């Protein structure tokens, strides 16, 4: 269903997500479904959701090697966004726009901190 979504343009994302959760209910020790859920999450919430899934994959009894590379890629993005945010000055914004910027700053900073706290073993 996920590949149908990517290749055929058919909106099957929810179906694919359901299948991955079903796989986890059958074999919770296998990390691969978490890796796939991370891929499905894409860049939602500035990659926080995908990072969670990749970390769960890595921490599974039977992890998936590809999750390490996926996680590194997200951490590299987070570092780049974090350094760009530091350069940006907060102009006078309306309260609603300022709130959105504050949320982005929080999530990007969280992701950057996560990347700093991860062991560099892989």
Order of alpha helices (4+ residues) and beta strands (2+ residues): alpha-alpha-alpha-alpha-alpha
